[in-house]
Amino acid sequence: MNDYPIRVGSMLFTMVDPEKGHEVEYNRWYERDHFYAGCMIGPWLFAGKRWVATKELKDLRFPRGDTPVASPVENGSYLAIYYVLEGKHGEHFAWAADQVVELYTNNRGFMHRRHAHTVLVERPSAHYRDDDPVPIELALDHPYKGLAVVAVDPADGVSDDDLSAHLHEIALPALMKDSGVASMVSWHYQDAGSGDTDKAPMDLGMPPGPPERHLQLFFLDDEPTEVWDRFRSYADDLAANKKGQVVFAAPFMPTIVGTDTYTDRLW
């Protein structure tokens, strides 16, 4: 769907909570400093966006309890995602590893936060509702009303090829047809032993998942609450067909840049 040379190759996925009582302070630090100084000014990183989950949205997450992405499932009020140009992963994250140390050394960190799940992912694979869609590369700049994050593990004995075929031929078309779900990009975790996050000056929360897990991002034309039943049906379909299991599903809204909107609705 994208015939141009600007193609996403890897992504930073960072899901974080401010400590209670520090919501506004955290939001302003991240938005007005760290979003740029820690990520956007780096080489070959070409797009970024922040999302938020209010308590009402967190209550929709499933399965309940502890999950391999957030433990407990309510963890992770804010999500930031960043795209790195295809073929430039190593160059960007070599810069990023030193940059985060430089920022914290110069008192430009923020200690009153907890990472729920901060990971690097690669090997993107997209699926679209429309014949002429918004390419995934432009998704972070398009005014979508919501985002759904879904992690899918293959069922026992199901290969990645079999799961991918079922997703793209059956499950995803059923989810998206005549809906406000515009597109999906699926990722696989980078090997936890890669060394790209070794210099992080804080605990990064739940570790990367197994290589066979699909971490999916769905971009929504509608409010997340208006389409959430479709994601429950999607999970039921995967289980009924014995192809996979949804181990984490969470809706988010875009933050309203330059404001503290939603900081009083996280808990």
Accessible surface in RSA format (square Angstrom, percent):
REM  Atomic radii and reference values for relative SASA: ProtOr
REM  Chains: A
REM  Algorithm: Lee & Richards
REM  Probe-radius: 1.40
REM  Slices: 20
REM RES _ NUM      All-atoms   Total-Side   Main-Chain    Non-polar    All polar
REM                ABS   REL    ABS   REL    ABS   REL    ABS   REL    ABS   REL
RES MET A   1   143.49  74.3  73.91  48.9  69.58 165.7  66.85  56.8  76.65 101.5
RES ASN A   2    27.22  18.8  14.75  14.3  12.47  30.0   9.64  23.2  17.58  17.0
RES ASP A   3   131.03  91.8 104.65 104.2  26.38  62.4  30.65  72.1 100.38 100.1
RES TYR A   4   160.44  74.9 160.22  91.2   0.22   0.6 112.04  84.2  48.39  59.7
RES PRO A   5   109.48  79.8  92.93  84.7  16.54  60.1  95.09  78.5  14.39  89.4
RES ILE A   6    90.22  51.3  89.36  66.6   0.86   2.1  89.36  64.3   0.86   2.3
RES ARG A   7    88.16  37.0  88.13  44.9   0.02   0.1  22.95  31.4  65.20  39.5
RES VAL A   8     6.65   4.4   2.70   2.4   3.95   9.5   2.70   2.3   3.95  10.7
RES GLY A   9    16.49  20.3   0.00   N/A  16.49  20.3   9.45  25.9   7.03  15.8
RES SER A  10     3.04   2.6   3.04   4.1   0.00   0.0   2.41   5.1   0.63   0.9
RES MET A  11     0.04   0.0   0.00   0.0   0.04   0.1   0.00   0.0   0.04   0.0
RES LEU A  12    24.97  13.9  24.97  17.9   0.00   0.0  24.97  17.5   0.00   0.0
RES PHE A  13     0.00   0.0   0.00   0.0   0.00   0.0   0.00   0.0   0.00   0.0
RES THR A  14    10.21   7.3   8.75   8.9   1.46   3.5   5.85   7.9   4.36   6.6
RES MET A  15     0.00   0.0   0.00   0.0   0.00   0.0   0.00   0.0   0.00   0.0
RES VAL A  16     2.25   1.5   2.25   2.0   0.00   0.0   2.25   2.0   0.00   0.0
RES ASP A  17     4.25   3.0   4.25   4.2   0.00   0.0   0.00   0.0   4.25   4.2
RES PRO A  18     0.00   0.0   0.00   0.0   0.00   0.0   0.00   0.0   0.00   0.0
RES GLU A  19    58.37  33.5  58.29  44.1   0.09   0.2  13.72  26.5  44.66  36.5
RES LYS A  20   145.44  71.0 122.99  75.5  22.45  53.4  71.32  64.2  74.11  78.9
RES GLY A  21    70.39  86.8   0.00   N/A  70.39  86.8  35.70  98.0  34.69  77.7
RES HIS A  22    48.02  26.2  46.77  32.5   1.24   3.2  27.32  28.2  20.70  24.1
RES GLU A  23    24.83  14.3  24.26  18.4   0.57   1.4   4.77   9.2  20.06  16.4
RES VAL A  24    66.62  43.8  64.27  58.2   2.35   5.7  64.27  55.8   2.35   6.4
RES GLU A  25    93.74  53.8  83.60  63.2  10.14  24.1  42.49  82.2  51.24  41.8
RES TYR A  26     3.05   1.4   3.05   1.7   0.00   0.0   0.00   0.0   3.05   3.8
RES ASN A  27     4.99   3.4   4.99   4.8   0.00   0.0   0.07   0.2   4.92   4.8
RES ARG A  28   104.35  43.8 102.89  52.4   1.46   3.5  26.45  36.1  77.90  47.2
RES TRP A  29    31.80  12.8  22.53  10.9   9.27  21.8  30.57  16.3   1.23   2.0
RES TYR A  30     7.29   3.4   7.29   4.1   0.00   0.0   4.81   3.6   2.48   3.1
RES GLU A  31    14.51   8.3  13.26  10.0   1.25   3.0  10.67  20.6   3.84   3.1
RES ARG A  32   135.76  57.0 103.50  52.8  32.26  76.8  55.44  75.8  80.32  48.7
RES ASP A  33    33.47  23.4  30.23  30.1   3.25   7.7  19.80  46.6  13.67  13.6
RES HIS A  34    17.85   9.8  17.23  12.0   0.62   1.6   2.39   2.5  15.46  18.0
RES PHE A  35    24.22  12.1  24.22  15.0   0.00   0.0  24.22  14.7   0.00   0.0
RES TYR A  36   109.47  51.1 109.47  62.3   0.00   0.0  74.09  55.7  35.38  43.6
RES ALA A  37     9.35   8.6   8.03  12.4   1.32   3.0   9.32  13.1   0.03   0.1
RES GLY A  38    10.85  13.4   0.00   N/A  10.85  13.4   1.34   3.7   9.51  21.3
RES CYS A  39     7.71   5.8   7.70   8.6   0.01   0.0   0.01   0.0   7.70   8.3
RES MET A  40    54.75  28.4  40.04  26.5  14.71  35.0  40.09  34.1  14.66  19.4
RES ILE A  41   112.90  64.2  81.22  60.5  31.68  76.3  88.82  64.0  24.07  65.3
RES GLY A  42     5.92   7.3   0.00   N/A   5.92   7.3   0.00   0.0   5.92  13.3
RES PRO A  43    55.22  40.2  43.27  39.4  11.95  43.4  55.08  45.5   0.14   0.9
RES TRP A  44   105.85  42.5  89.88  43.5  15.96  37.5  91.43  48.8  14.41  23.4
RES LEU A  45    11.89   6.6   0.04   0.0  11.85  29.8   0.04   0.0  11.85  31.9
RES PHE A  46    63.96  32.0  35.91  22.2  28.05  73.0  42.58  25.8  21.37  61.2
RES ALA A  47     3.29   3.0   0.71   1.1   2.59   5.9   3.29   4.6   0.00   0.0
RES GLY A  48    13.08  16.1   0.00   N/A  13.08  16.1   0.00   0.0  13.08  29.3
RES LYS A  49    44.05  21.5  41.35  25.4   2.70   6.4   9.90   8.9  34.15  36.4
RES ARG A  50    13.49   5.7   9.19   4.7   4.30  10.2   7.13   9.7   6.36   3.9
RES TRP A  51     0.00   0.0   0.00   0.0   0.00   0.0   0.00   0.0   0.00   0.0
RES VAL A  52     0.27   0.2   0.27   0.2   0.00   0.0   0.27   0.2   0.00   0.0
RES ALA A  53     0.00   0.0   0.00   0.0   0.00   0.0   0.00   0.0   0.00   0.0
RES THR A  54     1.00   0.7   1.00   1.0   0.00   0.0   0.00   0.0   1.00   1.5
RES LYS A  55    96.71  47.2  96.71  59.3   0.00   0.0  68.01  61.2  28.69  30.6
RES GLU A  56   102.24  58.7  94.85  71.8   7.39  17.6  58.69 113.5  43.55  35.6
RES LEU A  57     7.03   3.9   7.03   5.0   0.00   0.0   7.03   4.9   0.00   0.0
RES LYS A  58     7.14   3.5   7.14   4.4   0.00   0.0   5.03   4.5   2.11   2.2
RES ASP A  59    71.82  50.3  54.60  54.3  17.23  40.7  23.21  54.6  48.61  48.5
RES LEU A  60    49.79  27.7  49.79  35.6   0.00   0.0  49.79  35.0   0.00   0.0
RES ARG A  61     0.07   0.0   0.00   0.0   0.07   0.2   0.00   0.0   0.07   0.0
RES PHE A  62    24.05  12.0  24.05  14.9   0.00   0.0  24.05  14.6   0.00   0.0
RES PRO A  63    54.24  39.5  49.78  45.4   4.46  16.2  54.24  44.8   0.00   0.0
RES ARG A  64   116.50  48.9  94.65  48.2  21.85  52.0  69.54  95.0  46.96  28.5
RES GLY A  65    39.37  48.5   0.00   N/A  39.37  48.5  35.48  97.4   3.88   8.7
RES ASP A  66   109.44  76.7  81.70  81.3  27.74  65.6  24.80  58.4  84.64  84.4
RES THR A  67     6.26   4.5   0.01   0.0   6.24  14.9   4.90   6.6   1.36   2.1
RES PRO A  68    47.60  34.7  40.97  37.3   6.63  24.1  44.89  37.1   2.71  16.8
RES VAL A  69     0.00   0.0   0.00   0.0   0.00   0.0   0.00   0.0   0.00   0.0
RES ALA A  70     0.00   0.0   0.00   0.0   0.00   0.0   0.00   0.0   0.00   0.0
RES SER A  71    41.30  34.9  21.97  29.3  19.33  44.5   4.86  10.3  36.44  51.1
RES PRO A  72    61.44  44.8  61.44  56.0   0.00   0.0  61.44  50.7   0.00   0.0
RES VAL A  73     0.00   0.0   0.00   0.0   0.00   0.0   0.00   0.0   0.00   0.0
RES GLU A  74    63.61  36.5  60.86  46.0   2.75   6.6  34.67  67.1  28.94  23.6
RES ASN A  75    43.89  30.3  42.82  41.4   1.07   2.6   1.94   4.7  41.94  40.5
RES GLY A  76     0.00   0.0   0.00   N/A   0.00   0.0   0.00   0.0   0.00   0.0
RES SER A  77     0.00   0.0   0.00   0.0   0.00   0.0   0.00   0.0   0.00   0.0
RES TYR A  78     6.03   2.8   5.60   3.2   0.43   1.1   5.37   4.0   0.66   0.8
RES LEU A  79     0.41   0.2   0.00   0.0   0.41   1.0   0.41   0.3   0.00   0.0
RES ALA A  80     3.24   3.0   2.45   3.8   0.80   1.8   2.45   3.4   0.80   2.1
RES ILE A  81     0.00   0.0   0.00   0.0   0.00   0.0   0.00   0.0   0.00   0.0
RES TYR A  82     0.00   0.0   0.00   0.0   0.00   0.0   0.00   0.0   0.00   0.0
RES TYR A  83     0.00   0.0   0.00   0.0   0.00   0.0   0.00   0.0   0.00   0.0
RES VAL A  84     0.00   0.0   0.00   0.0   0.00   0.0   0.00   0.0   0.00   0.0
RES LEU A  85    27.99  15.6  27.35  19.6   0.64   1.6  27.35  19.2   0.64   1.7
RES GLU A  86    99.03  56.9  86.65  65.6  12.38  29.5  27.90  54.0  71.14  58.1
RES GLY A  87    74.66  92.1   0.00   N/A  74.66  92.1  39.95 109.6  34.71  77.7
RES LYS A  88    56.76  27.7  56.23  34.5   0.53   1.3  19.29  17.4  37.47  39.9
RES HIS A  89    33.86  18.5  32.69  22.7   1.17   3.0  32.69  33.7   1.17   1.4
RES GLY A  90    49.91  61.6   0.00   N/A  49.91  61.6  37.23 102.2  12.68  28.4
RES GLU A  91    94.06  54.0  81.85  61.9  12.21  29.1  43.94  85.0  50.12  40.9
RES HIS A  92     2.34   1.3   2.34   1.6   0.00   0.0   0.00   0.0   2.34   2.7
RES PHE A  93     9.11   4.6   7.67   4.8   1.44   3.7   7.73   4.7   1.38   3.9
RES ALA A  94    62.85  57.8  48.21  74.4  14.64  33.3  58.31  82.1   4.54  12.0
RES TRP A  95    62.56  25.1  53.43  25.9   9.13  21.4  41.07  21.9  21.49  34.9
RES ALA A  96    17.67  16.2  14.62  22.6   3.06   7.0  14.82  20.9   2.85   7.5
RES ALA A  97    17.69  16.3  11.94  18.4   5.75  13.1  17.28  24.3   0.41   1.1
RES ASP A  98    80.24  56.2  75.11  74.8   5.14  12.2  30.63  72.1  49.62  49.5
RES GLN A  99    31.60  17.7  29.32  21.4   2.29   5.4   2.57   5.5  29.03  22.0
RES VAL A 100    28.14  18.5  27.76  25.1   0.38   0.9  27.88  24.2   0.26   0.7
RES VAL A 101    63.19  41.6  61.98  56.1   1.21   2.9  63.00  54.7   0.19   0.5
RES GLU A 102   100.49  57.7  98.32  74.4   2.17   5.2  33.08  64.0  67.42  55.0
RES LEU A 103     5.91   3.3   5.52   3.9   0.39   1.0   5.91   4.1   0.00   0.0
RES TYR A 104    36.73  17.1  22.14  12.6  14.58  37.9  21.55  16.2  15.18  18.7
RES THR A 105   100.36  71.4  71.24  72.2  29.13  69.4  64.84  87.1  35.53  53.7
RES ASN A 106    81.52  56.2  64.32  62.2  17.20  41.4  20.54  49.4  60.98  58.9
RES ASN A 107   141.76  97.8 111.41 107.7  30.35  73.1  32.44  78.1 109.32 105.7
RES ARG A 108   103.49  43.5  99.15  50.5   4.34  10.3  35.88  49.0  67.61  41.0
RES GLY A 109    21.37  26.4   0.00   N/A  21.37  26.4   3.67  10.1  17.70  39.6
RES PHE A 110    14.95   7.5  10.62   6.6   4.33  11.3  13.36   8.1   1.59   4.5
RES MET A 111   131.45  68.1 113.66  75.2  17.78  42.3 106.95  90.9  24.50  32.5
RES HIS A 112    72.79  39.8  72.79  50.6   0.00   0.0  45.18  46.6  27.61  32.1
RES ARG A 113    24.66  10.4   9.14   4.7  15.52  37.0   3.09   4.2  21.57  13.1
RES ARG A 114   116.77  49.0 111.20  56.7   5.56  13.2  68.23  93.2  48.53  29.4
RES HIS A 115    23.50  12.8   9.02   6.3  14.48  37.0   9.15   9.4  14.35  16.7
RES ALA A 116     6.66   6.1   0.76   1.2   5.90  13.4   5.74   8.1   0.92   2.4
RES HIS A 117     0.04   0.0   0.04   0.0   0.00   0.0   0.04   0.0   0.00   0.0
RES THR A 118    15.26  10.9  10.49  10.6   4.76  11.4  10.49  14.1   4.76   7.2
RES VAL A 119     2.21   1.5   0.17   0.2   2.05   4.9   2.21   1.9   0.00   0.0
RES LEU A 120     7.69   4.3   3.97   2.8   3.72   9.4   3.97   2.8   3.72  10.0
RES VAL A 121     0.33   0.2   0.00   0.0   0.33   0.8   0.15   0.1   0.18   0.5
RES GLU A 122    55.12  31.6  55.12  41.7   0.00   0.0   9.12  17.6  46.00  37.6
RES ARG A 123   134.35  56.4 119.95  61.1  14.40  34.3  72.73  99.4  61.62  37.3
RES PRO A 124    47.41  34.6  22.79  20.8  24.62  89.5  22.96  19.0  24.44 151.9
RES SER A 125    50.60  42.8  44.72  59.7   5.88  13.6  32.96  70.2  17.65  24.7
RES ALA A 126    42.17  38.8  16.35  25.2  25.81  58.7  16.35  23.0  25.81  68.4
RES HIS A 127    33.55  18.3  30.36  21.1   3.19   8.2  20.83  21.5  12.72  14.8
RES TYR A 128    33.48  15.6  14.11   8.0  19.37  50.4   9.34   7.0  24.14  29.8
RES ARG A 129    72.56  30.5  41.83  21.3  30.73  73.2  20.53  28.1  52.03  31.5
RES ASP A 130    60.34  42.3  52.64  52.4   7.71  18.2  18.93  44.6  41.41  41.3
RES ASP A 131   142.61  99.9 119.75 119.2  22.87  54.1  38.08  89.6 104.53 104.3
RES ASP A 132   135.44  94.9 111.83 111.3  23.62  55.8  35.31  83.1 100.13  99.9
RES PRO A 133    21.22  15.5   7.69   7.0  13.53  49.2  11.48   9.5   9.74  60.6
RES VAL A 134    43.22  28.4  36.08  32.7   7.14  17.2  38.38  33.4   4.84  13.1
RES PRO A 135    27.93  20.4  27.93  25.5   0.00   0.0  27.93  23.1   0.00   0.0
RES ILE A 136     4.32   2.5   4.32   3.2   0.00   0.0   4.32   3.1   0.00   0.0
RES GLU A 137    19.84  11.4  17.75  13.4   2.09   5.0   3.65   7.1  16.19  13.2
RES LEU A 138    98.71  55.0  98.24  70.3   0.47   1.2  98.24  69.0   0.47   1.3
RES ALA A 139     0.16   0.1   0.16   0.2   0.00   0.0   0.16   0.2   0.00   0.0
RES LEU A 140     4.71   2.6   0.27   0.2   4.44  11.2   0.27   0.2   4.44  11.9
RES ASP A 141   109.96  77.0  77.38  77.0  32.58  77.0  32.66  76.9  77.30  77.1
RES HIS A 142    60.83  33.2  56.11  39.0   4.73  12.1  32.56  33.6  28.27  32.9
RES PRO A 143   113.01  82.4  87.82  80.1  25.20  91.6  97.97  80.9  15.04  93.5
RES TYR A 144     8.93   4.2   3.55   2.0   5.38  14.0   2.83   2.1   6.10   7.5
RES LYS A 145   108.95  53.2 102.79  63.1   6.16  14.7  55.19  49.7  53.77  57.3
RES GLY A 146     0.00   0.0   0.00   N/A   0.00   0.0   0.00   0.0   0.00   0.0
RES LEU A 147     0.00   0.0   0.00   0.0   0.00   0.0   0.00   0.0   0.00   0.0
RES ALA A 148     0.00   0.0   0.00   0.0   0.00   0.0   0.00   0.0   0.00   0.0
RES VAL A 149     0.00   0.0   0.00   0.0   0.00   0.0   0.00   0.0   0.00   0.0
RES VAL A 150     1.18   0.8   1.18   1.1   0.00   0.0   1.18   1.0   0.00   0.0
RES ALA A 151     0.00   0.0   0.00   0.0   0.00   0.0   0.00   0.0   0.00   0.0
RES VAL A 152     0.00   0.0   0.00   0.0   0.00   0.0   0.00   0.0   0.00   0.0
RES ASP A 153    27.46  19.2  27.46  27.3   0.00   0.0  11.56  27.2  15.90  15.9
RES PRO A 154    26.44  19.3  11.45  10.4  14.98  54.5  11.45   9.5  14.98  93.1
RES ALA A 155    29.62  27.2  19.17  29.6  10.46  23.8  26.92  37.9   2.71   7.2
RES ASP A 156   151.38 106.0 122.17 121.6  29.21  69.1  44.85 105.6 106.53 106.2
RES GLY A 157    90.42 111.5   0.00   N/A  90.42 111.5  45.13 123.9  45.28 101.4
RES VAL A 158    27.38  18.0  15.25  13.8  12.13  29.2  16.63  14.5  10.74  29.1
RES SER A 159    55.12  46.6  44.52  59.4  10.61  24.4  50.09 106.7   5.04   7.1
RES ASP A 160    55.14  38.6  47.05  46.8   8.09  19.1  26.41  62.2  28.72  28.6
RES ASP A 161   114.68  80.3 106.91 106.4   7.77  18.4  30.17  71.0  84.52  84.3
RES ASP A 162    72.71  50.9  68.95  68.6   3.76   8.9   6.33  14.9  66.39  66.2
RES LEU A 163     0.07   0.0   0.07   0.0   0.00   0.0   0.07   0.0   0.00   0.0
RES SER A 164    29.32  24.8  28.66  38.3   0.66   1.5  21.89  46.6   7.43  10.4
RES ALA A 165    42.18  38.8  34.66  53.5   7.51  17.1  41.89  59.0   0.28   0.7
RES HIS A 166    10.55   5.8   6.07   4.2   4.49  11.5   6.96   7.2   3.59   4.2
RES LEU A 167     2.20   1.2   2.20   1.6   0.00   0.0   2.20   1.5   0.00   0.0
RES HIS A 168    53.25  29.1  45.91  31.9   7.34  18.8  32.77  33.8  20.48  23.8
RES GLU A 169   128.55  73.8 102.00  77.2  26.55  63.2  40.44  78.2  88.11  71.9
RES ILE A 170    93.80  53.4  88.47  65.9   5.34  12.9  91.77  66.1   2.03   5.5
RES ALA A 171     2.66   2.4   0.00   0.0   2.66   6.1   1.19   1.7   1.47   3.9
RES LEU A 172     0.00   0.0   0.00   0.0   0.00   0.0   0.00   0.0   0.00   0.0
RES PRO A 173    50.95  37.1  43.02  39.2   7.93  28.8  49.17  40.6   1.77  11.0
RES ALA A 174    70.40  64.7  47.83  73.8  22.57  51.3  57.49  81.0  12.92  34.2
RES LEU A 175     7.11   4.0   0.37   0.3   6.74  16.9   6.52   4.6   0.60   1.6
RES MET A 176     3.13   1.6   3.13   2.1   0.00   0.0   3.06   2.6   0.07   0.1
RES LYS A 177   143.21  69.9 133.64  82.0   9.58  22.8  83.81  75.4  59.41  63.3
RES ASP A 178   127.55  89.3  88.26  87.8  39.29  92.9  41.86  98.5  85.69  85.5
RES SER A 179    19.79  16.7   0.00   0.0  19.79  45.6   9.57  20.4  10.23  14.3
RES GLY A 180     6.21   7.7   0.00   N/A   6.21   7.7   4.04  11.1   2.17   4.9
RES VAL A 181     0.00   0.0   0.00   0.0   0.00   0.0   0.00   0.0   0.00   0.0
RES ALA A 182     9.15   8.4   7.63  11.8   1.52   3.5   7.63  10.7   1.52   4.0
RES SER A 183     1.19   1.0   1.19   1.6   0.00   0.0   0.99   2.1   0.21   0.3
RES MET A 184     0.82   0.4   0.82   0.5   0.00   0.0   0.82   0.7   0.00   0.0
RES VAL A 185     1.91   1.3   1.91   1.7   0.00   0.0   1.91   1.7   0.00   0.0
RES SER A 186     6.22   5.3   5.58   7.4   0.64   1.5   4.82  10.3   1.40   2.0
RES TRP A 187     0.00   0.0   0.00   0.0   0.00   0.0   0.00   0.0   0.00   0.0
RES HIS A 188    13.76   7.5  13.76   9.6   0.00   0.0   6.67   6.9   7.09   8.2
RES TYR A 189     8.67   4.0   1.44   0.8   7.23  18.8   1.44   1.1   7.23   8.9
RES GLN A 190    25.27  14.1  22.67  16.6   2.60   6.2   7.81  16.6  17.46  13.2
RES ASP A 191   107.69  75.4  92.17  91.7  15.52  36.7  40.92  96.3  66.77  66.6
RES ALA A 192    70.79  65.1  43.62  67.3  27.17  61.8  48.93  68.9  21.86  57.9
RES GLY A 193    67.89  83.7   0.00   N/A  67.89  83.7  36.17  99.3  31.71  71.0
RES SER A 194    54.59  46.1  16.76  22.4  37.83  87.1  22.28  47.5  32.31  45.3
RES GLY A 195    31.27  38.6   0.00   N/A  31.27  38.6  15.31  42.0  15.96  35.7
RES ASP A 196    36.79  25.8  26.64  26.5  10.15  24.0   2.97   7.0  33.81  33.7
RES THR A 197    52.90  37.6  42.41  43.0  10.50  25.0  22.27  29.9  30.64  46.3
RES ASP A 198   113.25  79.3  78.09  77.7  35.16  83.1  33.38  78.6  79.87  79.7
RES LYS A 199   110.40  53.9  97.32  59.7  13.08  31.1  70.96  63.9  39.44  42.0
RES ALA A 200    33.33  30.6  12.51  19.3  20.82  47.4  13.13  18.5  20.20  53.5
RES PRO A 201    53.84  39.2  20.88  19.0  32.96 119.8  35.04  28.9  18.80 116.9
RES MET A 202    46.38  24.0  25.80  17.1  20.57  49.0  35.93  30.5  10.45  13.8
RES ASP A 203   117.85  82.5  96.64  96.2  21.21  50.2  46.91 110.4  70.94  70.7
RES LEU A 204    35.96  20.0  31.04  22.2   4.92  12.4  31.04  21.8   4.92  13.2
RES GLY A 205    28.83  35.6   0.00   N/A  28.83  35.6  12.04  33.0  16.79  37.6
RES MET A 206    55.99  29.0  53.37  35.3   2.61   6.2  33.68  28.6  22.30  29.6
RES PRO A 207    86.32  62.9  79.51  72.5   6.81  24.8  84.57  69.8   1.75  10.9
RES PRO A 208    44.36  32.3  27.73  25.3  16.63  60.5  27.73  22.9  16.63 103.4
RES GLY A 209    14.88  18.4   0.00   N/A  14.88  18.4   5.48  15.0   9.41  21.1
RES PRO A 210    46.50  33.9  38.35  35.0   8.15  29.6  45.65  37.7   0.85   5.3
RES PRO A 211    94.26  68.7  90.17  82.2   4.09  14.9  91.49  75.5   2.76  17.2
RES GLU A 212    76.47  43.9  71.88  54.4   4.59  10.9  30.87  59.7  45.60  37.2
RES ARG A 213    13.53   5.7  13.53   6.9   0.00   0.0   0.00   0.0  13.53   8.2
RES HIS A 214     7.98   4.4   7.98   5.5   0.00   0.0   7.04   7.3   0.95   1.1
RES LEU A 215     0.00   0.0   0.00   0.0   0.00   0.0   0.00   0.0   0.00   0.0
RES GLN A 216     0.09   0.0   0.09   0.1   0.00   0.0   0.00   0.0   0.09   0.1
RES LEU A 217     0.00   0.0   0.00   0.0   0.00   0.0   0.00   0.0   0.00   0.0
RES PHE A 218     0.00   0.0   0.00   0.0   0.00   0.0   0.00   0.0   0.00   0.0
RES PHE A 219     0.00   0.0   0.00   0.0   0.00   0.0   0.00   0.0   0.00   0.0
RES LEU A 220     0.00   0.0   0.00   0.0   0.00   0.0   0.00   0.0   0.00   0.0
RES ASP A 221    48.84  34.2  40.24  40.1   8.59  20.3  22.14  52.1  26.70  26.6
RES ASP A 222    45.81  32.1  45.01  44.8   0.80   1.9   1.01   2.4  44.80  44.7
RES GLU A 223    69.67  40.0  69.34  52.5   0.33   0.8  25.35  49.0  44.32  36.2
RES PRO A 224     1.73   1.3   1.73   1.6   0.00   0.0   1.73   1.4   0.00   0.0
RES THR A 225    86.52  61.5  63.71  64.6  22.81  54.4  47.13  63.3  39.38  59.5
RES GLU A 226   120.43  69.1  81.78  61.9  38.65  92.0  39.53  76.5  80.90  66.1
RES VAL A 227     6.51   4.3   4.69   4.2   1.81   4.4   6.51   5.7   0.00   0.0
RES TRP A 228     6.95   2.8   6.79   3.3   0.15   0.4   6.79   3.6   0.15   0.2
RES ASP A 229   113.97  79.8 110.69 110.2   3.28   7.8  37.35  87.9  76.62  76.4
RES ARG A 230    77.64  32.6  73.94  37.7   3.69   8.8  23.72  32.4  53.91  32.7
RES PHE A 231     1.40   0.7   0.58   0.4   0.83   2.2   0.58   0.4   0.83   2.4
RES ARG A 232    96.38  40.5  95.13  48.5   1.24   3.0  39.69  54.2  56.69  34.4
RES SER A 233    69.47  58.7  63.50  84.7   5.97  13.8  32.55  69.3  36.93  51.7
RES TYR A 234     7.07   3.3   0.80   0.5   6.27  16.3   6.91   5.2   0.16   0.2
RES ALA A 235    14.59  13.4  11.68  18.0   2.91   6.6  12.29  17.3   2.30   6.1
RES ASP A 236    96.10  67.3  91.48  91.0   4.63  10.9  29.08  68.4  67.03  66.8
RES ASP A 237    40.23  28.2  33.39  33.2   6.84  16.2  23.23  54.7  17.00  17.0
RES LEU A 238     0.00   0.0   0.00   0.0   0.00   0.0   0.00   0.0   0.00   0.0
RES ALA A 239    62.69  57.6  46.68  72.0  16.00  36.4  50.96  71.8  11.73  31.1
RES ALA A 240    83.13  76.4  48.07  74.2  35.06  79.8  60.85  85.7  22.28  59.0
RES ASN A 241    70.54  48.6  52.95  51.2  17.59  42.4   8.02  19.3  62.52  60.4
RES LYS A 242   160.37  78.2 151.33  92.9   9.04  21.5  97.63  87.9  62.74  66.8
RES LYS A 243    64.20  31.3  64.20  39.4   0.00   0.0  21.51  19.4  42.69  45.5
RES GLY A 244     3.53   4.4   0.00   N/A   3.53   4.4   0.30   0.8   3.23   7.2
RES GLN A 245   110.39  61.7 109.39  79.9   0.99   2.4  29.24  62.2  81.15  61.5
RES VAL A 246    11.95   7.9   1.95   1.8  10.00  24.1   1.95   1.7  10.00  27.1
RES VAL A 247    14.80   9.7  13.39  12.1   1.41   3.4  14.50  12.6   0.30   0.8
RES PHE A 248     0.00   0.0   0.00   0.0   0.00   0.0   0.00   0.0   0.00   0.0
RES ALA A 249     0.49   0.5   0.49   0.8   0.00   0.0   0.49   0.7   0.00   0.0
RES ALA A 250     0.00   0.0   0.00   0.0   0.00   0.0   0.00   0.0   0.00   0.0
RES PRO A 251     0.00   0.0   0.00   0.0   0.00   0.0   0.00   0.0   0.00   0.0
RES PHE A 252     0.00   0.0   0.00   0.0   0.00   0.0   0.00   0.0   0.00   0.0
RES MET A 253    24.73  12.8  24.73  16.4   0.00   0.0   3.47   2.9  21.26  28.2
RES PRO A 254    29.72  21.7  27.75  25.3   1.97   7.2  27.75  22.9   1.97  12.2
RES THR A 255    16.62  11.8   6.65   6.7   9.97  23.8   5.28   7.1  11.35  17.2
RES ILE A 256    84.57  48.1  79.26  59.1   5.30  12.8  82.01  59.1   2.56   6.9
RES VAL A 257   113.58  74.7  90.99  82.4  22.59  54.4  90.99  79.1  22.59  61.3
RES GLY A 258    46.47  57.3   0.00   N/A  46.47  57.3  25.48  69.9  20.99  47.0
RES THR A 259    54.61  38.8  45.25  45.9   9.37  22.3  50.96  68.5   3.65   5.5
RES ASP A 260    34.06  23.9  22.81  22.7  11.26  26.6  16.43  38.7  17.63  17.6
RES THR A 261    60.07  42.7  41.68  42.3  18.38  43.8  35.14  47.2  24.93  37.7
RES TYR A 262    32.65  15.2  30.06  17.1   2.59   6.7   5.30   4.0  27.35  33.7
RES THR A 263    10.69   7.6   6.95   7.0   3.74   8.9   0.71   0.9   9.99  15.1
RES ASP A 264   128.31  89.9  90.06  89.6  38.26  90.5  47.92 112.8  80.39  80.2
RES ARG A 265   104.60  43.9  98.86  50.4   5.73  13.6  42.30  57.8  62.30  37.8
RES LEU A 266     1.05   0.6   0.00   0.0   1.05   2.6   0.00   0.0   1.05   2.8
RES TRP A 267    96.56  38.7  56.98  27.6  39.57  92.9  69.93  37.3  26.62  43.2
END  Absolute sums over single chains surface
CHAIN  1 A    11762.2       9259.3       2502.9       6329.3       5432.8
END  Absolute sums over all chains
TOTAL         11762.2       9259.3       2502.9       6329.3       5432.8
